[in-house]
Amino acid sequence: MSKKTSLEKEIDWLRTVITLTTAAVFGIFAWVAHNYKTADQMEMVVAALLFFLFLISITMTNKKVYKNLKELEELED
């Protein structure tokens, strides 16, 4: 498999990871919005930690995608 094809496949995979992680962030947000009155403090802390962990994961994955796009662009030149 060529380097170009490999990068394209990795970019596609990372886009899928970003999509799934974004869905998880919205799921956590929806859970908090639905249960904020009845959830105990520990559940809210865990939800907040997961929320920020997923946001950091999205950011890091997005940086990796842009790095791969730049490398792919350099290969095409």
N, CA, C, O and CB atoms as a CASP TS submission, in Angstrom:
PFRMAT TS
TARGET T0000
AUTHOR 0000-0000-0000
METHOD Language model
MODEL 1
PARENT N/A
ATOM      1  N   MET     1       0.854  -1.166   0.000  1.00  0.00           N
ATOM      2  CA  MET     1       0.000   0.000   0.000  1.00  0.00           C
ATOM      3  C   MET     1       0.906   1.238   0.000  1.00  0.00           C
ATOM      4  O   MET     1       1.881   1.305   0.750  1.00  0.00           O
ATOM      5  CB  MET     1      -0.975  -0.007   1.232  1.00  0.00           C
ATOM      6  N   SER     2       0.580   2.190  -0.830  1.00  0.00           N
ATOM      7  CA  SER     2       1.410   3.391  -0.918  1.00  0.00           C
ATOM      8  C   SER     2       1.201   4.278   0.304  1.00  0.00           C
ATOM      9  O   SER     2       0.216   4.152   1.032  1.00  0.00           O
ATOM     10  CB  SER     2       1.092   4.175  -2.204  1.00  0.00           C
ATOM     11  N   LYS     3       2.146   5.162   0.502  1.00  0.00           N
ATOM     12  CA  LYS     3       2.080   6.097   1.637  1.00  0.00           C
ATOM     13  C   LYS     3       0.829   6.971   1.524  1.00  0.00           C
ATOM     14  O   LYS     3       0.174   7.259   2.525  1.00  0.00           O
ATOM     15  CB  LYS     3       3.360   6.986   1.695  1.00  0.00           C
ATOM     16  N   LYS     4       0.509   7.385   0.312  1.00  0.00           N
ATOM     17  CA  LYS     4      -0.667   8.235   0.085  1.00  0.00           C
ATOM     18  C   LYS     4      -1.943   7.503   0.486  1.00  0.00           C
ATOM     19  O   LYS     4      -2.783   8.060   1.192  1.00  0.00           O
ATOM     20  CB  LYS     4      -0.746   8.670  -1.393  1.00  0.00           C
ATOM     21  N   THR     5      -2.089   6.267   0.040  1.00  0.00           N
ATOM     22  CA  THR     5      -3.272   5.467   0.372  1.00  0.00           C
ATOM     23  C   THR     5      -3.361   5.223   1.867  1.00  0.00           C
ATOM     24  O   THR     5      -4.440   5.285   2.455  1.00  0.00           O
ATOM     25  CB  THR     5      -3.247   4.132  -0.375  1.00  0.00           C
ATOM     26  N   SER     6      -2.231   4.947   2.468  1.00  0.00           N
ATOM     27  CA  SER     6      -2.187   4.713   3.895  1.00  0.00           C
ATOM     28  C   SER     6      -2.640   5.952   4.677  1.00  0.00           C
ATOM     29  O   SER     6      -3.408   5.842   5.633  1.00  0.00           O
ATOM     30  CB  SER     6      -0.780   4.307   4.313  1.00  0.00           C
ATOM     31  N   LEU     7      -2.167   7.112   4.270  1.00  0.00           N
ATOM     32  CA  LEU     7      -2.570   8.348   4.929  1.00  0.00           C
ATOM     33  C   LEU     7      -4.062   8.621   4.742  1.00  0.00           C
ATOM     34  O   LEU     7      -4.743   9.055   5.672  1.00  0.00           O
ATOM     35  CB  LEU     7      -1.752   9.520   4.391  1.00  0.00           C
ATOM     36  N   GLU     8      -4.559   8.365   3.547  1.00  0.00           N
ATOM     37  CA  GLU     8      -5.989   8.572   3.298  1.00  0.00           C
ATOM     38  C   GLU     8      -6.842   7.669   4.175  1.00  0.00           C
ATOM     39  O   GLU     8      -7.858   8.104   4.718  1.00  0.00           O
ATOM     40  CB  GLU     8      -6.314   8.325   1.827  1.00  0.00           C
ATOM     41  N   LYS     9      -6.435   6.417   4.313  1.00  0.00           N
ATOM     42  CA  LYS     9      -7.182   5.489   5.159  1.00  0.00           C
ATOM     43  C   LYS     9      -7.105   5.894   6.633  1.00  0.00           C
ATOM     44  O   LYS     9      -8.094   5.792   7.359  1.00  0.00           O
ATOM     45  CB  LYS     9      -6.651   4.062   4.978  1.00  0.00           C
ATOM     46  N   GLU    10      -5.938   6.351   7.073  1.00  0.00           N
ATOM     47  CA  GLU    10      -5.806   6.794   8.458  1.00  0.00           C
ATOM     48  C   GLU    10      -6.665   8.029   8.721  1.00  0.00           C
ATOM     49  O   GLU    10      -7.281   8.141   9.780  1.00  0.00           O
ATOM     50  CB  GLU    10      -4.337   7.092   8.787  1.00  0.00           C
ATOM     51  N   ILE    11      -6.709   8.944   7.776  1.00  0.00           N
ATOM     52  CA  ILE    11      -7.544  10.126   7.922  1.00  0.00           C
ATOM     53  C   ILE    11      -9.021   9.727   8.021  1.00  0.00           C
ATOM     54  O   ILE    11      -9.754  10.267   8.850  1.00  0.00           O
ATOM     55  CB  ILE    11      -7.323  11.089   6.739  1.00  0.00           C
ATOM     56  N   ASP    12      -9.451   8.799   7.194  1.00  0.00           N
ATOM     57  CA  ASP    12     -10.836   8.317   7.264  1.00  0.00           C
ATOM     58  C   ASP    12     -11.132   7.693   8.624  1.00  0.00           C
ATOM     59  O   ASP    12     -12.186   7.948   9.207  1.00  0.00           O
ATOM     60  CB  ASP    12     -11.107   7.296   6.147  1.00  0.00           C
ATOM     61  N   TRP    13     -10.219   6.888   9.125  1.00  0.00           N
ATOM     62  CA  TRP    13     -10.401   6.253  10.425  1.00  0.00           C
ATOM     63  C   TRP    13     -10.466   7.308  11.538  1.00  0.00           C
ATOM     64  O   TRP    13     -11.317   7.221  12.424  1.00  0.00           O
ATOM     65  CB  TRP    13      -9.258   5.254  10.697  1.00  0.00           C
ATOM     66  N   LEU    14      -9.582   8.291  11.495  1.00  0.00           N
ATOM     67  CA  LEU    14      -9.582   9.330  12.517  1.00  0.00           C
ATOM     68  C   LEU    14     -10.850  10.173  12.464  1.00  0.00           C
ATOM     69  O   LEU    14     -11.347  10.613  13.500  1.00  0.00           O
ATOM     70  CB  LEU    14      -8.362  10.219  12.358  1.00  0.00           C
ATOM     71  N   ARG    15     -11.373  10.398  11.268  1.00  0.00           N
ATOM     72  CA  ARG    15     -12.648  11.119  11.159  1.00  0.00           C
ATOM     73  C   ARG    15     -13.769  10.318  11.815  1.00  0.00           C
ATOM     74  O   ARG    15     -14.656  10.895  12.445  1.00  0.00           O
ATOM     75  CB  ARG    15     -12.992  11.402   9.676  1.00  0.00           C
ATOM     76  N   THR    16     -13.736   9.008  11.674  1.00  0.00           N
ATOM     77  CA  THR    16     -14.723   8.153  12.327  1.00  0.00           C
ATOM     78  C   THR    16     -14.580   8.238  13.839  1.00  0.00           C
ATOM     79  O   THR    16     -15.578   8.306  14.557  1.00  0.00           O
ATOM     80  CB  THR    16     -14.576   6.699  11.858  1.00  0.00           C
ATOM     81  N   VAL    17     -13.352   8.233  14.320  1.00  0.00           N
ATOM     82  CA  VAL    17     -13.108   8.351  15.765  1.00  0.00           C
ATOM     83  C   VAL    17     -13.646   9.683  16.285  1.00  0.00           C
ATOM     84  O   VAL    17     -14.272   9.731  17.344  1.00  0.00           O
ATOM     85  CB  VAL    17     -11.592   8.225  16.079  1.00  0.00           C
ATOM     86  N   ILE    18     -13.404  10.754  15.548  1.00  0.00           N
ATOM     87  CA  ILE    18     -13.911  12.067  15.961  1.00  0.00           C
ATOM     88  C   ILE    18     -15.435  12.056  16.010  1.00  0.00           C
ATOM     89  O   ILE    18     -16.030  12.594  16.944  1.00  0.00           O
ATOM     90  CB  ILE    18     -13.414  13.172  14.999  1.00  0.00           C
ATOM     91  N   THR    19     -16.067  11.451  15.018  1.00  0.00           N
ATOM     92  CA  THR    19     -17.527  11.381  14.986  1.00  0.00           C
ATOM     93  C   THR    19     -18.082  10.615  16.182  1.00  0.00           C
ATOM     94  O   THR    19     -19.034  11.060  16.822  1.00  0.00           O
ATOM     95  CB  THR    19     -17.994  10.729  13.692  1.00  0.00           C
ATOM     96  N   LEU    20     -17.490   9.468  16.480  1.00  0.00           N
ATOM     97  CA  LEU    20     -17.963   8.661  17.607  1.00  0.00           C
ATOM     98  C   LEU    20     -17.716   9.356  18.945  1.00  0.00           C
ATOM     99  O   LEU    20     -18.552   9.290  19.847  1.00  0.00           O
ATOM    100  CB  LEU    20     -17.279   7.297  17.600  1.00  0.00           C
ATOM    101  N   THR    21     -16.582  10.013  19.070  1.00  0.00           N
ATOM    102  CA  THR    21     -16.278  10.724  20.312  1.00  0.00           C
ATOM    103  C   THR    21     -17.208  11.914  20.483  1.00  0.00           C
ATOM    104  O   THR    21     -17.634  12.212  21.598  1.00  0.00           O
ATOM    105  CB  THR    21     -14.813  11.187  20.329  1.00  0.00           C
ATOM    106  N   THR    22     -17.524  12.592  19.393  1.00  0.00           N
ATOM    107  CA  THR    22     -18.475  13.703  19.466  1.00  0.00           C
ATOM    108  C   THR    22     -19.850  13.200  19.895  1.00  0.00           C
ATOM    109  O   THR    22     -20.530  13.858  20.682  1.00  0.00           O
ATOM    110  CB  THR    22     -18.571  14.426  18.108  1.00  0.00           C
ATOM    111  N   ALA    23     -20.259  12.056  19.392  1.00  0.00           N
ATOM    112  CA  ALA    23     -21.528  11.459  19.810  1.00  0.00           C
ATOM    113  C   ALA    23     -21.514  11.149  21.309  1.00  0.00           C
ATOM    114  O   ALA    23     -22.519  11.337  21.994  1.00  0.00           O
ATOM    115  CB  ALA    23     -21.810  10.174  19.002  1.00  0.00           C
ATOM    116  N   ALA    24     -20.380  10.678  21.812  1.00  0.00           N
ATOM    117  CA  ALA    24     -20.261  10.398  23.249  1.00  0.00           C
ATOM    118  C   ALA    24     -20.366  11.690  24.066  1.00  0.00           C
ATOM    119  O   ALA    24     -20.988  11.705  25.129  1.00  0.00           O
ATOM    120  CB  ALA    24     -18.922   9.685  23.551  1.00  0.00           C
ATOM    121  N   VAL    25     -19.759  12.772  23.571  1.00  0.00           N
ATOM    122  CA  VAL    25     -19.844  14.065  24.266  1.00  0.00           C
ATOM    123  C   VAL    25     -21.296  14.520  24.336  1.00  0.00           C
ATOM    124  O   VAL    25     -21.760  14.956  25.390  1.00  0.00           O
ATOM    125  CB  VAL    25     -18.975  15.139  23.552  1.00  0.00           C
ATOM    126  N   PHE    26     -22.017  14.422  23.221  1.00  0.00           N
ATOM    127  CA  PHE    26     -23.425  14.813  23.228  1.00  0.00           C
ATOM    128  C   PHE    26     -24.252  13.900  24.130  1.00  0.00           C
ATOM    129  O   PHE    26     -25.203  14.353  24.767  1.00  0.00           O
ATOM    130  CB  PHE    26     -23.987  14.792  21.808  1.00  0.00           C
ATOM    131  N   GLY    27     -23.895  12.622  24.188  1.00  0.00           N
ATOM    132  CA  GLY    27     -24.587  11.700  25.084  1.00  0.00           C
ATOM    133  C   GLY    27     -24.390  12.070  26.540  1.00  0.00           C
ATOM    134  O   GLY    27     -25.339  12.043  27.323  1.00  0.00           O
ATOM    135  N   ILE    28     -23.178  12.410  26.904  1.00  0.00           N
ATOM    136  CA  ILE    28     -22.901  12.830  28.281  1.00  0.00           C
ATOM    137  C   ILE    28     -23.657  14.117  28.587  1.00  0.00           C
ATOM    138  O   ILE    28     -24.265  14.250  29.649  1.00  0.00           O
ATOM    139  CB  ILE    28     -21.377  13.029  28.506  1.00  0.00           C
ATOM    140  N   PHE    29     -23.617  15.055  27.659  1.00  0.00           N
ATOM    141  CA  PHE    29     -24.326  16.324  27.847  1.00  0.00           C
ATOM    142  C   PHE    29     -25.828  16.085  28.034  1.00  0.00           C
ATOM    143  O   PHE    29     -26.451  16.690  28.907  1.00  0.00           O
ATOM    144  CB  PHE    29     -24.081  17.261  26.645  1.00  0.00           C
ATOM    145  N   ALA    30     -26.405  15.206  27.216  1.00  0.00           N
ATOM    146  CA  ALA    30     -27.830  14.893  27.330  1.00  0.00           C
ATOM    147  C   ALA    30     -28.137  14.212  28.663  1.00  0.00           C
ATOM    148  O   ALA    30     -29.155  14.504  29.291  1.00  0.00           O
ATOM    149  CB  ALA    30     -28.276  13.997  26.164  1.00  0.00           C
ATOM    150  N   TRP    31     -27.257  13.305  29.096  1.00  0.00           N
ATOM    151  CA  TRP    31     -27.473  12.638  30.380  1.00  0.00           C
ATOM    152  C   TRP    31     -27.458  13.645  31.519  1.00  0.00           C
ATOM    153  O   TRP    31     -28.306  13.593  32.410  1.00  0.00           O
ATOM    154  CB  TRP    31     -26.408  11.560  30.615  1.00  0.00           C
ATOM    155  N   VAL    32     -26.496  14.562  31.494  1.00  0.00           N
ATOM    156  CA  VAL    32     -26.412  15.582  32.546  1.00  0.00           C
ATOM    157  C   VAL    32     -27.655  16.465  32.515  1.00  0.00           C
ATOM    158  O   VAL    32     -28.224  16.771  33.564  1.00  0.00           O
ATOM    159  CB  VAL    32     -25.133  16.445  32.378  1.00  0.00           C
ATOM    160  N   ALA    33     -28.079  16.874  31.331  1.00  0.00           N
ATOM    161  CA  ALA    33     -29.257  17.729  31.223  1.00  0.00           C
ATOM    162  C   ALA    33     -30.509  17.022  31.743  1.00  0.00           C
ATOM    163  O   ALA    33     -31.392  17.656  32.321  1.00  0.00           O
ATOM    164  CB  ALA    33     -29.464  18.162  29.772  1.00  0.00           C
ATOM    165  N   HIS    34     -30.579  15.725  31.537  1.00  0.00           N
ATOM    166  CA  HIS    34     -31.756  14.966  31.972  1.00  0.00           C
ATOM    167  C   HIS    34     -31.707  14.617  33.456  1.00  0.00           C
ATOM    168  O   HIS    34     -32.755  14.541  34.097  1.00  0.00           O
ATOM    169  CB  HIS    34     -31.884  13.692  31.154  1.00  0.00           C
ATOM    170  N   ASN    35     -30.527  14.406  34.013  1.00  0.00           N
ATOM    171  CA  ASN    35     -30.405  13.890  35.379  1.00  0.00           C
ATOM    172  C   ASN    35     -29.761  14.852  36.377  1.00  0.00           C
ATOM    173  O   ASN    35     -29.374  14.429  37.466  1.00  0.00           O
ATOM    174  CB  ASN    35     -29.618  12.635  35.354  1.00  0.00           C
ATOM    175  N   TYR    36     -29.637  16.125  36.035  1.00  0.00           N
ATOM    176  CA  TYR    36     -28.897  17.007  36.928  1.00  0.00           C
ATOM    177  C   TYR    36     -29.565  17.191  38.290  1.00  0.00           C
ATOM    178  O   TYR    36     -28.880  17.512  39.260  1.00  0.00           O
ATOM    179  CB  TYR    36     -28.720  18.343  36.276  1.00  0.00           C
ATOM    180  N   LYS    37     -30.875  16.997  38.390  1.00  0.00           N
ATOM    181  CA  LYS    37     -31.558  17.151  39.680  1.00  0.00           C
ATOM    182  C   LYS    37     -31.458  15.895  40.536  1.00  0.00           C
ATOM    183  O   LYS    37     -31.435  15.987  41.763  1.00  0.00           O
ATOM    184  CB  LYS    37     -33.022  17.501  39.458  1.00  0.00           C
ATOM    185  N   THR    38     -31.398  14.728  39.909  1.00  0.00           N
ATOM    186  CA  THR    38     -31.436  13.484  40.666  1.00  0.00           C
ATOM    187  C   THR    38     -30.068  12.810  40.822  1.00  0.00           C
ATOM    188  O   THR    38     -29.907  11.945  41.683  1.00  0.00           O
ATOM    189  CB  THR    38     -32.382  12.535  40.005  1.00  0.00           C
ATOM    190  N   ALA    39     -29.096  13.187  40.015  1.00  0.00           N
ATOM    191  CA  ALA    39     -27.779  12.545  40.077  1.00  0.00           C
ATOM    192  C   ALA    39     -27.029  13.021  41.320  1.00  0.00           C
ATOM    193  O   ALA    39     -27.126  14.182  41.717  1.00  0.00           O
ATOM    194  CB  ALA    39     -26.955  12.849  38.794  1.00  0.00           C
ATOM    195  N   ASP    40     -26.280  12.098  41.923  1.00  0.00           N
ATOM    196  CA  ASP    40     -25.484  12.519  43.078  1.00  0.00           C
ATOM    197  C   ASP    40     -24.203  13.206  42.597  1.00  0.00           C
ATOM    198  O   ASP    40     -23.894  13.230  41.406  1.00  0.00           O
ATOM    199  CB  ASP    40     -25.144  11.302  43.991  1.00  0.00           C
ATOM    200  N   GLN    41     -23.487  13.751  43.543  1.00  0.00           N
ATOM    201  CA  GLN    41     -22.314  14.564  43.213  1.00  0.00           C
ATOM    202  C   GLN    41     -21.234  13.753  42.488  1.00  0.00           C
ATOM    203  O   GLN    41     -20.602  14.257  41.560  1.00  0.00           O
ATOM    204  CB  GLN    41     -21.732  15.176  44.483  1.00  0.00           C
ATOM    205  N   MET    42     -21.024  12.515  42.902  1.00  0.00           N
ATOM    206  CA  MET    42     -19.989  11.690  42.279  1.00  0.00           C
ATOM    207  C   MET    42     -20.304  11.416  40.806  1.00  0.00           C
ATOM    208  O   MET    42     -19.406  11.454  39.965  1.00  0.00           O
ATOM    209  CB  MET    42     -19.840  10.366  43.038  1.00  0.00           C
ATOM    210  N   GLU    43     -21.559  11.145  40.493  1.00  0.00           N
ATOM    211  CA  GLU    43     -21.942  10.915  39.099  1.00  0.00           C
ATOM    212  C   GLU    43     -21.692  12.155  38.255  1.00  0.00           C
ATOM    213  O   GLU    43     -21.250  12.052  37.111  1.00  0.00           O
ATOM    214  CB  GLU    43     -23.416  10.505  39.006  1.00  0.00           C
ATOM    215  N   MET    44     -21.971  13.321  38.811  1.00  0.00           N
ATOM    216  CA  MET    44     -21.747  14.571  38.076  1.00  0.00           C
ATOM    217  C   MET    44     -20.255  14.829  37.867  1.00  0.00           C
ATOM    218  O   MET    44     -19.848  15.318  36.813  1.00  0.00           O
ATOM    219  CB  MET    44     -22.386  15.753  38.824  1.00  0.00           C
ATOM    220  N   VAL    45     -19.445  14.502  38.870  1.00  0.00           N
ATOM    221  CA  VAL    45     -17.995  14.673  38.730  1.00  0.00           C
ATOM    222  C   VAL    45     -17.458  13.739  37.648  1.00  0.00           C
ATOM    223  O   VAL    45     -16.652  14.157  36.817  1.00  0.00           O
ATOM    224  CB  VAL    45     -17.280  14.404  40.078  1.00  0.00           C
ATOM    225  N   VAL    46     -17.893  12.493  37.650  1.00  0.00           N
ATOM    226  CA  VAL    46     -17.459  11.536  36.631  1.00  0.00           C
ATOM    227  C   VAL    46     -17.913  11.994  35.242  1.00  0.00           C
ATOM    228  O   VAL    46     -17.152  11.906  34.278  1.00  0.00           O
ATOM    229  CB  VAL    46     -18.013  10.123  36.941  1.00  0.00           C
ATOM    230  N   ALA    47     -19.139  12.475  35.143  1.00  0.00           N
ATOM    231  CA  ALA    47     -19.641  12.963  33.858  1.00  0.00           C
ATOM    232  C   ALA    47     -18.813  14.151  33.371  1.00  0.00           C
ATOM    233  O   ALA    47     -18.486  14.233  32.187  1.00  0.00           O
ATOM    234  CB  ALA    47     -21.125  13.361  33.975  1.00  0.00           C
ATOM    235  N   ALA    48     -18.475  15.069  34.273  1.00  0.00           N
ATOM    236  CA  ALA    48     -17.665  16.227  33.889  1.00  0.00           C
ATOM    237  C   ALA    48     -16.267  15.795  33.442  1.00  0.00           C
ATOM    238  O   ALA    48     -15.740  16.306  32.454  1.00  0.00           O
ATOM    239  CB  ALA    48     -17.562  17.219  35.059  1.00  0.00           C
ATOM    240  N   LEU    49     -15.670  14.849  34.178  1.00  0.00           N
ATOM    241  CA  LEU    49     -14.339  14.361  33.802  1.00  0.00           C
ATOM    242  C   LEU    49     -14.366  13.685  32.431  1.00  0.00           C
ATOM    243  O   LEU    49     -13.490  13.924  31.600  1.00  0.00           O
ATOM    244  CB  LEU    49     -13.811  13.380  34.862  1.00  0.00           C
ATOM    245  N   LEU    50     -15.364  12.849  32.201  1.00  0.00           N
ATOM    246  CA  LEU    50     -15.484  12.183  30.901  1.00  0.00           C
ATOM    247  C   LEU    50     -15.724  13.198  29.784  1.00  0.00           C
ATOM    248  O   LEU    50     -15.174  13.072  28.690  1.00  0.00           O
ATOM    249  CB  LEU    50     -16.626  11.153  30.931  1.00  0.00           C
ATOM    250  N   PHE    51     -16.545  14.198  30.071  1.00  0.00           N
ATOM    251  CA  PHE    51     -16.827  15.246  29.095  1.00  0.00           C
ATOM    252  C   PHE    51     -15.531  15.918  28.658  1.00  0.00           C
ATOM    253  O   PHE    51     -15.273  16.052  27.462  1.00  0.00           O
ATOM    254  CB  PHE    51     -17.802  16.286  29.679  1.00  0.00           C
ATOM    255  N   PHE    52     -14.715  16.340  29.618  1.00  0.00           N
ATOM    256  CA  PHE    52     -13.466  17.011  29.280  1.00  0.00           C
ATOM    257  C   PHE    52     -12.442  16.055  28.665  1.00  0.00           C
ATOM    258  O   PHE    52     -11.677  16.447  27.784  1.00  0.00           O
ATOM    259  CB  PHE    52     -12.881  17.664  30.517  1.00  0.00           C
ATOM    260  N   LEU    53     -12.427  14.825  29.119  1.00  0.00           N
ATOM    261  CA  LEU    53     -11.533  13.824  28.525  1.00  0.00           C
ATOM    262  C   LEU    53     -11.866  13.609  27.049  1.00  0.00           C
ATOM    263  O   LEU    53     -10.968  13.545  26.210  1.00  0.00           O
ATOM    264  CB  LEU    53     -11.632  12.489  29.293  1.00  0.00           C
ATOM    265  N   PHE    54     -13.146  13.498  26.739  1.00  0.00           N
ATOM    266  CA  PHE    54     -13.549  13.325  25.349  1.00  0.00           C
ATOM    267  C   PHE    54     -13.248  14.574  24.518  1.00  0.00           C
ATOM    268  O   PHE    54     -12.856  14.461  23.357  1.00  0.00           O
ATOM    269  CB  PHE    54     -15.036  12.990  25.271  1.00  0.00           C
ATOM    270  N   LEU    55     -13.427  15.752  25.097  1.00  0.00           N
ATOM    271  CA  LEU    55     -13.095  16.975  24.363  1.00  0.00           C
ATOM    272  C   LEU    55     -11.604  17.045  24.055  1.00  0.00           C
ATOM    273  O   LEU    55     -11.213  17.439  22.956  1.00  0.00           O
ATOM    274  CB  LEU    55     -13.523  18.210  25.162  1.00  0.00           C
ATOM    275  N   ILE    56     -10.778  16.666  25.012  1.00  0.00           N
ATOM    276  CA  ILE    56      -9.334  16.629  24.779  1.00  0.00           C
ATOM    277  C   ILE    56      -9.000  15.597  23.706  1.00  0.00           C
ATOM    278  O   ILE    56      -8.146  15.835  22.852  1.00  0.00           O
ATOM    279  CB  ILE    56      -8.578  16.308  26.089  1.00  0.00           C
ATOM    280  N   SER    57      -9.672  14.458  23.754  1.00  0.00           N
ATOM    281  CA  SER    57      -9.457  13.418  22.753  1.00  0.00           C
ATOM    282  C   SER    57      -9.815  13.912  21.354  1.00  0.00           C
ATOM    283  O   SER    57      -9.090  13.642  20.397  1.00  0.00           O
ATOM    284  CB  SER    57     -10.277  12.177  23.096  1.00  0.00           C
ATOM    285  N   ILE    58     -10.920  14.628  21.233  1.00  0.00           N
ATOM    286  CA  ILE    58     -11.325  15.176  19.941  1.00  0.00           C
ATOM    287  C   ILE    58     -10.267  16.150  19.432  1.00  0.00           C
ATOM    288  O   ILE    58      -9.901  16.121  18.257  1.00  0.00           O
ATOM    289  CB  ILE    58     -12.699  15.877  20.049  1.00  0.00           C
ATOM    290  N   THR    59      -9.780  17.008  20.317  1.00  0.00           N
ATOM    291  CA  THR    59      -8.773  17.999  19.930  1.00  0.00           C
ATOM    292  C   THR    59      -7.488  17.331  19.460  1.00  0.00           C
ATOM    293  O   THR    59      -6.921  17.719  18.439  1.00  0.00           O
ATOM    294  CB  THR    59      -8.474  18.937  21.098  1.00  0.00           C
ATOM    295  N   MET    60      -7.032  16.334  20.196  1.00  0.00           N
ATOM    296  CA  MET    60      -5.799  15.638  19.825  1.00  0.00           C
ATOM    297  C   MET    60      -5.958  14.889  18.506  1.00  0.00           C
ATOM    298  O   MET    60      -5.049  14.894  17.676  1.00  0.00           O
ATOM    299  CB  MET    60      -5.386  14.665  20.930  1.00  0.00           C
ATOM    300  N   THR    61      -7.096  14.253  18.311  1.00  0.00           N
ATOM    301  CA  THR    61      -7.353  13.527  17.076  1.00  0.00           C
ATOM    302  C   THR    61      -7.431  14.489  15.894  1.00  0.00           C
ATOM    303  O   THR    61      -6.933  14.195  14.807  1.00  0.00           O
ATOM    304  CB  THR    61      -8.648  12.716  17.191  1.00  0.00           C
ATOM    305  N   ASN    62      -8.059  15.635  16.119  1.00  0.00           N
ATOM    306  CA  ASN    62      -8.157  16.644  15.067  1.00  0.00           C
ATOM    307  C   ASN    62      -6.773  17.146  14.657  1.00  0.00           C
ATOM    308  O   ASN    62      -6.517  17.355  13.471  1.00  0.00           O
ATOM    309  CB  ASN    62      -9.027  17.819  15.534  1.00  0.00           C
ATOM    310  N   LYS    63      -5.884  17.339  15.627  1.00  0.00           N
ATOM    311  CA  LYS    63      -4.516  17.750  15.311  1.00  0.00           C
ATOM    312  C   LYS    63      -3.812  16.693  14.474  1.00  0.00           C
ATOM    313  O   LYS    63      -3.069  17.021  13.549  1.00  0.00           O
ATOM    314  CB  LYS    63      -3.726  18.017  16.595  1.00  0.00           C
ATOM    315  N   LYS    64      -4.042  15.427  14.797  1.00  0.00           N
ATOM    316  CA  LYS    64      -3.440  14.330  14.039  1.00  0.00           C
ATOM    317  C   LYS    64      -3.961  14.315  12.599  1.00  0.00           C
ATOM    318  O   LYS    64      -3.203  14.062  11.663  1.00  0.00           O
ATOM    319  CB  LYS    64      -3.731  12.981  14.725  1.00  0.00           C
ATOM    320  N   VAL    65      -5.252  14.585  12.428  1.00  0.00           N
ATOM    321  CA  VAL    65      -5.834  14.638  11.081  1.00  0.00           C
ATOM    322  C   VAL    65      -5.179  15.746  10.278  1.00  0.00           C
ATOM    323  O   VAL    65      -4.804  15.534   9.125  1.00  0.00           O
ATOM    324  CB  VAL    65      -7.364  14.855  11.147  1.00  0.00           C
ATOM    325  N   TYR    66      -5.034  16.939  10.876  1.00  0.00           N
ATOM    326  CA  TYR    66      -4.416  18.044  10.145  1.00  0.00           C
ATOM    327  C   TYR    66      -2.950  17.760   9.812  1.00  0.00           C
ATOM    328  O   TYR    66      -2.462  18.161   8.755  1.00  0.00           O
ATOM    329  CB  TYR    66      -4.523  19.329  10.957  1.00  0.00           C
ATOM    330  N   LYS    67      -2.254  17.070  10.711  1.00  0.00           N
ATOM    331  CA  LYS    67      -0.875  16.689  10.437  1.00  0.00           C
ATOM    332  C   LYS    67      -0.819  15.738   9.237  1.00  0.00           C
ATOM    333  O   LYS    67       0.020  15.891   8.350  1.00  0.00           O
ATOM    334  CB  LYS    67      -0.236  16.032  11.683  1.00  0.00           C
ATOM    335  N   ASN    68      -1.711  14.769   9.224  1.00  0.00           N
ATOM    336  CA  ASN    68      -1.754  13.816   8.109  1.00  0.00           C
ATOM    337  C   ASN    68      -2.164  14.498   6.807  1.00  0.00           C
ATOM    338  O   ASN    68      -1.649  14.158   5.742  1.00  0.00           O
ATOM    339  CB  ASN    68      -2.724  12.672   8.424  1.00  0.00           C
ATOM    340  N   LEU    69      -3.081  15.451   6.881  1.00  0.00           N
ATOM    341  CA  LEU    69      -3.479  16.176   5.675  1.00  0.00           C
ATOM    342  C   LEU    69      -2.315  16.977   5.106  1.00  0.00           C
ATOM    343  O   LEU    69      -2.114  17.031   3.893  1.00  0.00           O
ATOM    344  CB  LEU    69      -4.657  17.104   5.975  1.00  0.00           C
ATOM    345  N   LYS    70      -1.551  17.600   6.006  1.00  0.00           N
ATOM    346  CA  LYS    70      -0.389  18.360   5.546  1.00  0.00           C
ATOM    347  C   LYS    70       0.636  17.426   4.897  1.00  0.00           C
ATOM    348  O   LYS    70       1.207  17.751   3.856  1.00  0.00           O
ATOM    349  CB  LYS    70       0.256  19.133   6.722  1.00  0.00           C
ATOM    350  N   GLU    71       0.863  16.267   5.515  1.00  0.00           N
ATOM    351  CA  GLU    71       1.800  15.294   4.952  1.00  0.00           C
ATOM    352  C   GLU    71       1.306  14.764   3.609  1.00  0.00           C
ATOM    353  O   GLU    71       2.098  14.566   2.688  1.00  0.00           O
ATOM    354  CB  GLU    71       2.013  14.133   5.929  1.00  0.00           C
ATOM    355  N   LEU    72       0.011  14.535   3.498  1.00  0.00           N
ATOM    356  CA  LEU    72      -0.573  14.080   2.240  1.00  0.00           C
ATOM    357  C   LEU    72      -0.417  15.145   1.156  1.00  0.00           C
ATOM    358  O   LEU    72      -0.121  14.835   0.002  1.00  0.00           O
ATOM    359  CB  LEU    72      -2.058  13.728   2.432  1.00  0.00           C
ATOM    360  N   GLU    73      -0.617  16.380   1.537  1.00  0.00           N
ATOM    361  CA  GLU    73      -0.444  17.493   0.592  1.00  0.00           C
ATOM    362  C   GLU    73       0.999  17.574   0.097  1.00  0.00           C
ATOM    363  O   GLU    73       1.237  17.846  -1.080  1.00  0.00           O
ATOM    364  CB  GLU    73      -0.848  18.827   1.252  1.00  0.00           C
ATOM    365  N   GLU    74       1.960  17.338   0.989  1.00  0.00           N
ATOM    366  CA  GLU    74       3.353  17.360   0.597  1.00  0.00           C
ATOM    367  C   GLU    74       3.700  16.209  -0.352  1.00  0.00           C
ATOM    368  O   GLU    74       4.540  16.358  -1.239  1.00  0.00           O
ATOM    369  CB  GLU    74       4.232  17.303   1.827  1.00  0.00           C
ATOM    370  N   LEU    75       3.048  15.069  -0.157  1.00  0.00           N
ATOM    371  CA  LEU    75       3.277  13.925  -1.039  1.00  0.00           C
ATOM    372  C   LEU    75       2.756  14.192  -2.451  1.00  0.00           C
ATOM    373  O   LEU    75       3.332  13.723  -3.433  1.00  0.00           O
ATOM    374  CB  LEU    75       2.611  12.676  -0.464  1.00  0.00           C
ATOM    375  N   GLU    76       1.677  14.938  -2.541  1.00  0.00           N
ATOM    376  CA  GLU    76       1.067  15.204  -3.840  1.00  0.00           C
ATOM    377  C   GLU    76       1.834  16.243  -4.641  1.00  0.00           C
ATOM    378  O   GLU    76       1.692  16.310  -5.862  1.00  0.00           O
ATOM    379  CB  GLU    76      -0.356  15.659  -3.657  1.00  0.00           C
ATOM    380  N   ASP    77       2.647  17.056  -3.971  1.00  0.00           N
ATOM    381  CA  ASP    77       3.431  18.088  -4.681  1.00  0.00           C
ATOM    382  C   ASP    77       4.585  17.514  -5.433  1.00  0.00           C
ATOM    383  O   ASP    77       5.332  18.252  -6.075  1.00  0.00           O
ATOM    384  CB  ASP    77       3.942  19.119  -3.721  1.00  0.00           C
TER
END
